[in-house]
Amino acid sequence: MESKQLVEISEQHIKKHSQNVYGTLVEFQHRYQPQQTDQSSRLRRNTLPGTSATGFVEQTQTIKLIDRISNITPDHPLLTDQQHHLMTVLHRGLAIATALIDEFSKLTGLKQLQEDNARGTLENSLQQKFKSLLQTSAFISLHAFAEFIEFKYAQAPKRVSYPELILDIQLSSPLASVKHCLAQYYQLIDQYVKTDDDLIGYSVFFADTLLDELARFKGSLANVDNFQAYNFHVVADDFNVNGLERQQQRQKSQALTMTFKKPEEVVGNAIAKYQAQKLAKMLVCYDFKQQQNPFAELGGFIFTFMGDGKPGTGKTTLIQMLAGLLHQYCEVAGYPFYYENFGPDNIDSYQGKSGQNAKQFIRNIINPQVIGFGTIDDIDQVAGKRGDKQSSAGQQEVTAVLMESFAGSGTRVLGNCSFGLFSNYPENVDDALRQRASARFLIDGPQTQADYIDILALLLGNNHDIPTGDVELFASQQIQQLIQSNYEQHNLPQEEKLLDVYQQTVNQLGPLDSLEKLGHYLKNIQQADERFTGRAIKNITDAVKVRSMDFDMPDEWFAEPQLFLHKPYDEKLQMIKSLQQPITSAMVLQEVNRYADSEFRYAASSDDAYIADRVRQLTLEQQVQQQFANQQLATNK
């Protein structure tokens, strides 16, 4: 996992730029070329950033941002509370951005190049480097400025709609780029803002749009490696700039209105329930200052998992339990918790919109400033199989986004969030997307007689006088008593086709108790099912590492934060390492069988569904032919 060096930006450094920044907010001259607007009055971007496609003569405009904001309430002689707070945010955001440019200049040598250029002694061979460094520093200043606005207004209410806004981004130098950007912000206020509430909403909208537009340039920036290696932290605001990555993704602040379930209220589903409880504790081990999780570093973290089972077996209840545990742990620790579900309602008929919705969902959950839990319910309806003509364009867009987000070239697992993919029909999920779910939670519902007694008592409630009988209710739901026997069930495969592969391998090699023999078994599985690829092996080894973390962290750690959650990262890491268990061949074999069983089960269900559908089609075709023949016979008579 990538590790970044933490650099604190001092208050003294920020205050050094306060006066100059204030002067920019009071008044500056903006040189621009008039641009046409279309019927929607949106702000237009030039054909190329920094160039003109209109042919208009350059003009100069005086931008007095503080005066313009105060004029929103002309009957008020001073800035209102909301206006004053916004100006404070803008002022401090620009000062922090300028301080970051100083750090970038020191890291890259830009400061010396600027001094040489000012003296006229800059060598021709360094001109291009100087220009590219200025462009990157301009990007950093705009990026940090917009990030700070979103950070300070993370919980501000969002309007229903905004005009289409396309910004003209000019990356020439930090000061020129900021002024060009503020001039467009001024124009947005001038066109649309009528009240203080409008002012805050449009300011956050502007920052959000600016970050989206800046993302287009990130891949073409030069000399960013040094800056990317650092996580810059402003102590007074607890604000981070983590390289060029977007950190302060604005949350929609969804209120958790679901009914939380306690673990004992989840009947059956022993392994799934056990893993969900472990995952909840893993997630809150995330260290916000270091932006990493000991479990992610040690290799035992569940970033994505697939929960599958028949309708009515308890998928929703399991989600309610996991979200409830996370909500409880985060409340105790004082951590922000964010939950969001992505479902069929997020599929849009407009081209590209479904993909945008999926990207926003991913950004909301992976935001390193929160503990995030994202669910994709009925994923077989949300994400389409590639090549399936029955899948809509929107479903295909979602599949592409999820595949890239869960295991793409830019995927970074910090350990602050997890995604659960749930389906009644996992065989209908794209094979490659399904394999990106590294853990499998089989949700099979109540199984034993005791389970059915417990679920009957649970659902009946207390408004009855029916005697309980000679049982102790919910005693069997204490999963610690069941989990080992559940794992041992996977000493042998459950699916008949996989069992044949296993028995053939054992007959040939004997007990599968070495890496060589286990490797032979994996190869034999691949020969029986070509979809059993290297990614399947990775998912199995990830599950094995989770099993090596198969220990109970004391409940007191999550009830009293000072005992564990609020300790320094390195200390938490060592506390977890001390509990880690060694990996055994039996553990590996069980996880191979668990994962392969699920894949063979999906394949069998998919084949059965296909056969049933083809039989139905052929039967209907025969009936049509018979009815047509009968009609022809009647006509001929």
C-alpha positions in Angstrom: 0.0 0.0 0.0 1.2 3.5 -0.9 2.6 5.4 2.1 2.8 9.2 2.1 4.8 11.5 4.3 2.8 13.9 6.4 3.7 17.6 6.2 2.0 20.1 8.5 1.4 23.6 7.1 2.0 26.1 9.9 -0.3 29.0 10.8 2.7 31.3 10.5 3.2 30.2 6.9 -0.5 30.7 6.1 -0.7 34.1 7.8 2.3 35.3 5.7 0.0 35.4 2.7 -3.1 36.8 4.3 -2.7 40.4 3.3 -2.0 39.8 -0.4 -4.9 37.3 -0.6 -7.2 39.9 1.1 -6.2 42.5 -1.5 -7.2 40.1 -4.3 -10.7 39.6 -2.7 -11.1 43.4 -2.4 -10.2 44.3 -6.0 -8.2 43.2 -9.0 -8.2 43.9 -12.7 -9.2 41.0 -14.9 -8.2 41.0 -18.6 -10.5 38.9 -20.7 -12.0 38.4 -24.2 -15.8 38.6 -24.3 -17.4 35.2 -25.0 -20.8 34.4 -26.5 -23.4 32.7 -24.4 -26.1 30.3 -25.6 -29.8 30.4 -24.8 -29.3 28.8 -21.4 -27.0 31.6 -20.3 -24.3 29.2 -19.2 -20.7 30.3 -18.9 -18.9 29.1 -22.0 -15.4 27.7 -22.2 -13.1 28.7 -25.0 -12.1 26.2 -27.7 -8.8 25.7 -25.9 -8.1 26.8 -22.3 -6.3 30.2 -22.4 -7.2 30.9 -26.1 -10.0 32.6 -27.8 -12.3 31.3 -30.5 -14.4 34.5 -30.7 -12.0 37.1 -32.2 -13.1 39.8 -29.7 -10.7 42.4 -28.6 -9.4 41.9 -25.1 -11.0 44.0 -22.4 -10.4 44.8 -18.7 -12.9 44.3 -15.9 -12.6 45.5 -12.3 -13.6 42.6 -10.0 -14.6 43.7 -6.5 -15.7 40.4 -5.0 -16.4 41.5 -1.4 -18.5 44.5 -2.6 -20.5 42.2 -4.9 -21.2 39.8 -2.1 -22.3 42.5 0.3 -24.6 43.9 -2.4 -26.7 40.8 -2.2 -28.4 42.4 0.8 -28.3 46.1 -0.1 -30.4 47.1 2.9 -27.8 45.6 5.3 -24.8 48.0 6.0 -22.4 45.2 6.9 -21.8 41.7 5.7 -24.3 39.2 7.0 -23.2 36.2 9.1 -23.4 33.9 6.1 -21.5 36.4 3.9 -18.9 37.0 6.5 -18.3 33.3 7.0 -18.0 32.7 3.2 -15.5 35.5 2.9 -13.5 34.0 5.7 -13.6 30.6 3.9 -12.5 32.2 0.6 -9.7 34.2 2.3 -8.3 31.2 4.2 -8.7 28.9 1.3 -6.6 31.1 -0.9 -4.0 31.6 1.8 -3.7 27.9 2.3 -3.4 27.3 -1.4 -0.7 29.9 -1.7 1.2 28.3 1.2 1.0 25.0 -0.7 2.5 26.6 -3.7 5.5 27.6 -1.6 5.9 23.9 -0.6 5.7 22.8 -4.2 8.2 25.5 -5.2 10.7 24.2 -2.6 10.2 20.5 -3.6 10.6 21.1 -7.3 13.1 24.0 -7.6 10.5 26.4 -9.0 11.5 29.1 -6.5 15.0 29.3 -7.9 13.7 29.3 -11.5 11.3 32.2 -10.6 14.2 34.2 -9.2 16.4 33.5 -12.2 13.5 34.5 -14.5 12.9 37.8 -12.6 16.6 38.7 -13.0 16.6 37.7 -16.7 19.2 35.0 -16.2 17.0 31.9 -16.8 18.7 29.6 -19.3 16.8 28.8 -22.5 17.1 25.1 -21.7 15.1 25.6 -18.5 12.3 27.7 -20.1 10.0 24.7 -20.8 10.6 23.3 -17.3 9.8 26.7 -15.8 6.6 26.9 -17.8 5.4 23.4 -16.9 6.1 24.0 -13.2 4.1 27.2 -13.3 1.2 25.3 -14.9 1.3 22.6 -12.2 1.5 25.1 -9.4 -1.5 26.9 -10.9 -3.4 23.6 -10.8 -2.4 23.0 -7.2 -3.6 26.5 -6.1 -7.1 26.0 -7.8 -7.4 22.5 -6.6 -6.6 23.3 -2.9 -8.8 26.4 -3.0 -11.8 24.4 -4.3 -11.1 21.5 -1.9 -11.1 23.9 1.1 -14.5 25.4 0.1 -16.0 21.9 -0.2 -14.4 20.9 3.1 -15.9 23.8 5.0 -19.3 23.4 3.5 -19.5 19.6 3.5 -22.9 19.6 5.1 -24.5 22.6 3.4 -27.9 21.8 1.8 -27.9 21.1 -1.9 -30.3 22.8 -4.3 -32.5 20.8 -6.5 -30.9 22.1 -9.7 -28.2 24.4 -11.0 -27.5 25.9 -14.5 -25.1 24.1 -16.7 -21.7 25.5 -15.8 -18.6 25.0 -18.0 -15.5 26.9 -16.6 -12.6 28.3 -18.6 -9.6 26.9 -16.8 -6.3 28.7 -17.6 -3.2 27.3 -16.1 -0.6 30.0 -16.6 0.6 30.9 -13.1 -1.1 30.6 -9.7 -2.1 34.2 -9.3 -3.3 34.7 -12.9 -5.3 31.4 -12.7 -6.9 32.2 -9.4 -7.9 35.7 -10.7 -9.4 34.2 -13.9 -11.3 31.7 -11.8 -12.6 34.3 -9.3 -13.8 36.4 -12.2 -16.0 33.6 -13.4 -17.2 33.1 -9.8 -18.1 36.8 -9.7 -20.0 36.3 -12.9 -21.9 33.3 -11.5 -22.9 35.4 -8.5 -23.9 38.3 -10.6 -26.2 36.1 -12.8 -27.9 33.8 -10.3 -27.4 34.7 -6.6 -30.3 36.6 -5.0 -30.1 35.6 -1.4 -27.6 34.4 1.2 -28.8 30.8 0.8 -28.2 31.1 -2.9 -24.8 32.4 -2.2 -23.7 29.4 -0.2 -25.3 26.9 -2.6 -23.8 28.4 -5.7 -20.4 28.8 -4.0 -20.2 25.0 -3.2 -21.6 24.3 -6.7 -18.8 26.4 -8.2 -16.1 24.6 -6.2 -17.5 21.2 -7.1 -17.6 22.1 -10.8 -14.1 23.5 -10.6 -12.8 20.2 -9.2 -14.5 18.3 -12.0 -13.0 20.6 -14.6 -9.5 20.4 -13.1 -9.7 16.6 -13.3 -9.4 16.9 -17.1 -5.9 18.3 -16.7 -4.4 16.0 -14.0 -3.0 13.5 -16.5 -1.1 16.1 -18.5 0.7 17.8 -15.6 4.4 17.6 -15.2 6.7 17.5 -12.2 4.1 16.3 -9.8 5.8 13.2 -8.3 7.4 15.0 -5.4 4.1 16.7 -4.5 2.2 13.5 -4.8 4.4 11.8 -2.2 3.2 14.1 0.6 -0.1 14.5 2.5 -0.3 18.2 3.5 -2.2 18.9 6.8 -3.5 22.2 8.2 -3.8 21.5 11.9 -6.2 24.4 12.8 -8.8 23.2 10.3 -7.9 19.5 10.3 -7.8 19.9 6.5 -5.7 17.7 4.2 -4.4 18.0 0.7 -3.4 14.5 -0.4 -1.3 15.1 -3.5 -3.5 16.0 -6.5 -6.3 13.6 -5.4 -9.7 14.8 -4.7 -10.2 14.4 -1.0 -13.0 16.6 0.2 -15.8 15.0 -2.0 -19.0 16.7 -1.0 -21.4 14.4 0.8 -25.1 14.4 0.2 -25.5 13.8 3.9 -28.0 11.0 3.7 -29.8 10.6 7.0 -29.7 7.0 8.2 -33.4 6.2 8.5 -33.1 2.4 8.4 -34.0 0.2 11.3 -30.8 -1.2 12.7 -30.6 -4.8 13.7 -28.6 -6.3 16.5 -26.5 -9.4 15.7 -28.8 -11.6 17.8 -31.7 -10.5 15.7 -30.1 -11.9 12.6 -31.2 -15.5 12.5 -29.0 -18.1 10.7 -26.3 -16.9 8.2 -23.6 -17.7 10.8 -20.5 -17.1 8.6 -22.0 -14.0 6.9 -22.9 -12.5 10.2 -19.5 -13.3 11.7 -17.7 -11.7 8.8 -19.9 -8.6 8.9 -19.2 -8.1 12.6 -15.5 -8.4 11.9 -15.7 -6.0 9.0 -17.4 -3.4 11.2 -14.6 -3.5 13.6 -12.0 -3.5 10.9 -13.4 -0.4 9.3 -13.3 1.7 12.5 -9.6 0.8 12.9 -9.0 3.3 10.1 -6.6 6.1 11.1 -7.8 9.5 9.8 -4.5 11.3 10.3 -2.4 8.6 8.5 -5.3 7.8 6.1 -4.7 4.1 6.3 -5.9 1.1 8.2 -3.7 -1.5 9.9 -5.9 -4.3 8.4 -5.4 -3.0 4.9 -1.6 -2.8 5.5 -1.4 -6.3 6.9 -3.6 -7.8 4.1 -6.7 -8.8 6.0 -9.2 -6.1 4.9 -12.5 -6.7 3.0 -12.8 -4.0 0.4 -15.6 -5.6 -1.6 -17.8 -8.6 -0.9 -20.7 -10.4 -2.6 -23.7 -11.3 -0.5 -25.9 -13.8 -2.3 -28.9 -15.9 -1.4 -32.5 -16.7 -2.3 -35.2 -14.1 -1.7 -36.2 -13.8 2.0 -33.0 -15.3 3.4 -31.9 -12.1 5.2 -29.8 -9.9 2.9 -31.5 -6.7 4.0 -31.3 -7.7 7.7 -27.6 -8.3 7.3 -27.2 -4.8 5.8 -29.1 -3.3 8.7 -26.9 -5.1 11.2 -23.6 -4.0 9.6 -24.7 -0.4 9.2 -26.0 -0.4 12.7 -22.7 -1.7 14.1 -20.8 0.9 12.1 -23.1 3.7 13.2 -22.7 2.6 16.9 -18.9 2.3 16.7 -18.5 5.6 14.9 -20.7 7.4 17.4 -18.5 6.2 20.3 -15.3 7.1 18.5 -16.6 10.5 17.2 -16.0 9.5 13.6 -18.2 10.6 10.7 -20.1 7.6 9.1 -21.5 7.7 5.6 -23.9 5.0 4.1 -25.4 5.0 0.7 -27.1 2.4 -1.5 -26.9 2.3 -5.2 -29.9 0.7 -6.8 -32.0 0.4 -9.9 -33.3 4.0 -9.4 -29.9 5.3 -10.2 -30.0 4.0 -13.8 -30.9 6.9 -16.0 -32.2 7.0 -19.6 -29.8 9.8 -20.5 -26.6 8.7 -22.1 -23.7 8.9 -19.7 -25.8 9.8 -16.7 -25.9 6.3 -15.1 -22.1 6.2 -15.2 -21.9 9.7 -13.6 -24.2 8.5 -10.9 -22.0 5.4 -10.2 -18.9 7.6 -10.1 -20.5 9.9 -7.6 -21.6 7.0 -5.5 -18.0 5.6 -5.4 -16.6 9.0 -4.6 -19.0 9.5 -1.7 -18.1 6.2 -0.2 -14.3 6.3 -0.6 -14.0 9.8 0.8 -11.1 9.4 3.2 -12.7 11.8 5.6 -15.4 9.4 6.6 -16.0 5.7 7.4 -18.0 4.6 4.4 -20.2 1.7 3.7 -21.8 1.4 0.2 -24.2 -1.2 -0.9 -25.4 -2.2 -4.4 -28.6 -4.0 -3.9 -29.9 -6.2 -6.7 -26.7 -5.7 -8.6 -27.8 -8.1 -11.3 -30.4 -5.5 -12.2 -28.1 -2.5 -11.8 -24.9 -3.7 -13.6 -25.3 -5.4 -17.0 -23.3 -8.2 -18.4 -20.9 -7.1 -21.1 -22.2 -8.3 -24.5 -25.7 -8.9 -23.2 -28.1 -7.3 -25.6 -30.8 -7.2 -23.0 -28.7 -4.9 -20.8 -29.3 -1.2 -21.2 -26.6 1.3 -22.0 -26.9 2.7 -18.5 -26.3 -0.7 -17.0 -23.3 -1.2 -19.1 -21.9 2.2 -18.0 -22.4 1.1 -14.3 -20.5 -2.1 -14.9 -17.6 -0.3 -16.5 -17.4 2.2 -13.5 -17.6 -0.5 -10.9 -15.0 -2.7 -12.5 -12.5 0.2 -12.7 -13.3 1.4 -9.2 -13.0 -2.0 -7.5 -9.9 -3.3 -9.1 -8.6 -0.7 -11.6 -5.2 0.8 -12.2 -6.0 3.7 -10.0 -7.7 1.8 -7.2 -6.3 2.5 -3.7 -7.6 0.7 -0.7 -7.1 2.9 2.3 -9.3 0.8 4.6 -11.9 3.5 5.4 -14.7 1.9 3.4 -16.2 -1.2 2.1 -18.7 -2.1 -0.7 -21.3 -4.9 -0.5 -22.8 -6.3 -3.7 -26.1 -8.1 -3.0 -28.1 -10.3 -5.3 -30.7 -13.1 -5.4 -29.3 -14.1 -8.8 -25.5 -13.6 -8.7 -25.2 -15.8 -11.8 -26.6 -12.9 -13.8 -23.8 -10.6 -12.8 -20.9 -10.1 -15.2 -18.3 -12.7 -14.4 -15.4 -10.3 -14.2 -17.3 -7.8 -12.0 -18.4 -10.6 -9.7 -14.8 -11.8 -9.3 -13.9 -8.3 -8.1 -15.8 -9.1 -5.0 -13.0 -10.5 -3.0 -15.1 -12.0 -0.2 -18.2 -14.1 -0.4 -21.0 -13.9 2.2 -23.4 -16.8 1.6 -26.8 -15.7 3.0 -28.7 -18.9 3.3 -31.1 -17.8 6.1 -32.4 -20.1 8.9 -31.2 -23.6 8.6 -31.7 -25.5 11.9 -34.7 -26.3 14.0 -33.5 -23.8 16.6 -33.2 -21.1 13.8 -36.8 -21.5 12.9 -37.9 -21.4 16.5 -35.9 -18.2 17.0 -37.2 -16.4 13.9 -40.8 -17.3 14.8 -40.3 -15.8 18.3 -38.5 -12.8 16.9 -41.2 -12.0 14.3 -44.2 -12.6 16.6 -42.9 -10.0 19.1 -44.1 -9.8 22.7 -47.9 -9.4 22.3 -48.8 -13.0 23.0 -48.8 -15.5 25.9 -47.7 -18.6 24.0 -45.3 -20.6 26.1 -41.7 -20.8 24.9 -41.2 -24.5 25.5 -38.1 -26.4 26.5 -35.7 -24.1 24.6 -33.5 -21.1 25.3 -34.4 -18.5 22.7 -31.6 -17.1 20.6 -28.9 -19.3 22.3 -28.0 -20.8 18.9 -27.4 -17.3 17.4 -24.3 -16.8 19.5 -22.2 -17.4 16.5 -18.9 -18.0 18.3 -20.3 -21.5 19.1 -21.1 -22.1 15.4 -18.4 -20.5 13.3 -15.7 -23.1 13.6 -18.1 -25.9 12.6 -19.2 -23.8 9.7 -15.7 -23.4 8.4 -15.0 -27.1 8.9 -17.9 -27.9 6.6 -15.7 -26.6 3.8 -13.0 -29.2 4.4 -14.9 -30.8 1.5 -16.5 -29.0 -1.4 -20.3 -28.7 -1.3 -20.9 -28.6 -5.1 -21.0 -32.0 -6.8 -18.8 -30.9 -9.8 -16.2 -29.4 -7.5 -16.3 -32.4 -5.2 -15.4 -34.6 -8.2 -12.3 -32.4 -8.9 -11.3 -32.5 -5.3 -11.6 -36.3 -5.0 -9.6 -36.9 -8.2 -6.8 -34.6 -6.9 -6.7 -36.3 -3.5 -6.7 -39.7 -5.1 -3.7 -38.6 -7.2 -1.7 -36.7 -4.6 -3.0 -37.6 -1.1 -3.9 -35.0 1.5 -3.6 -31.4 0.2 -1.2 -30.2 2.8 1.5 -28.4 0.8 1.7 -25.5 -1.5 2.6 -27.9 -4.4 -0.5 -30.0 -3.8 -2.8 -27.0 -3.3 -1.4 -25.5 -6.5 -2.3 -28.8 -8.4 -5.8 -28.6 -7.0 -6.2 -25.0 -8.1 -5.0 -25.9 -11.6 -7.5 -28.8 -11.8 -10.3 -26.5 -10.8 -9.3 -24.1 -13.6 -9.4 -27.0 -16.1 -13.0 -27.7 -14.9 -14.0 -24.1 -15.1 -12.0 -21.7 -17.2 -13.4 -18.7 -15.3 -11.2 -19.7 -12.3 -8.4 -17.3 -13.1 -5.6 -15.5 -11.3 -8.1 -13.1 -9.9 -9.9 -16.0 -8.2 -6.6 -17.0 -6.6 -6.1 -13.4 -5.3 -9.6 -13.4 -3.8 -8.9 -16.7 -2.1 -5.6 -15.5 -0.6 -7.3 -12.3 0.5 -9.9 -14.4 2.3 -7.1 -16.5 3.9 -5.4 -13.3 5.2 -8.8 -12.3 6.6 -8.9 -15.7 8.4 -5.4 -15.0 9.8 -7.0 -12.0 11.4 -9.7 -14.3 12.7 -9.5 -13.1 16.3 -11.8 -11.3 18.5 -10.8 -7.7 19.3 -12.0 -6.9 22.8 -15.3 -5.1 22.8 -13.8 -2.6 25.3 -11.6 -1.3 22.4 -14.8 -0.1 20.7 -16.6 1.1 23.8 -13.8 3.2 25.2 -11.9 4.9 22.3 -8.8 5.7 24.3 -8.0 2.0 24.7 -7.5 1.5 21.0 -9.3 3.7 18.4 -7.7 7.0 19.5 -4.2 5.6 19.9 -1.4 6.5 17.4 -1.4 4.5 14.2 1.8 2.6 14.8 0.6 1.5 18.3 -2.7 0.3 16.8 -0.8 -1.6 14.2 1.3 -3.4 16.8 -1.7 -4.3 18.9 -3.4 -5.9 15.9 -0.2 -7.7 14.8 0.1 -9.3 18.3 -3.3 -11.0 17.7 -2.6 -12.2 14.2 -2.7 -16.0 13.6 -0.5 -18.1 11.4 -1.9 -19.4 8.1 -2.4 -23.1 7.8 -2.9 -25.4 4.8 -6.3 -26.4 6.3 -7.3 -22.7 6.3 -6.2 -22.3 2.7 -8.1 -25.5 1.6 -11.3 -24.3 3.3 -11.1 -20.9 1.5 -10.4 -22.5 -1.8 -13.5 -24.7 -1.4 -15.7 -21.8 -0.2 -14.8 -19.6 -3.1 -14.8 -22.3 -5.8 -18.1 -23.6 -4.4 -19.7 -20.2 -5.0 -18.4 -20.0 -8.6 -19.6 -23.5 -9.4 -22.9 -22.7 -7.8 -23.3 -19.5 -9.9 -22.3 -21.4 -13.1 -24.8 -24.2 -12.4 -27.6 -21.7 -11.7 -26.7 -19.8 -14.9 -26.7 -23.0 -16.9 -30.0 -24.2 -15.4 -31.6 -20.8 -16.1 -30.4 -20.9 -19.7 -31.6 -24.4 -20.2 -35.0 -23.6 -18.7 -35.3 -20.6 -20.9 -34.4 -22.5 -24.1 -36.8 -25.4 -23.2 -39.5 -22.8 -22.7 -38.7 -21.2 -26.1 -38.6 -24.5 -27.9 -41.9 -25.7 -26.3 -43.6 -22.4 -27.3 -42.2 -22.8 -30.8 -43.6 -26.4 -31.0 -47.0 -25.2 -29.8 -47.0 -22.4 -32.4 -46.1 -24.9 -35.2 -48.8 -27.3 -34.0 -51.5 -24.6 -33.8 -50.4 -23.2 -37.2 -50.7 -26.8 -38.7 -54.1 -27.2 -37.2 -55.3 -23.9 -38.6 -53.9 -24.8 -42.1 -55.7 -28.2 -41.9 -59.0 -26.5 -41.0 -58.6 -24.0 -43.8 -58.0 -26.7 -46.4 -61.1 -28.5 -45.3 
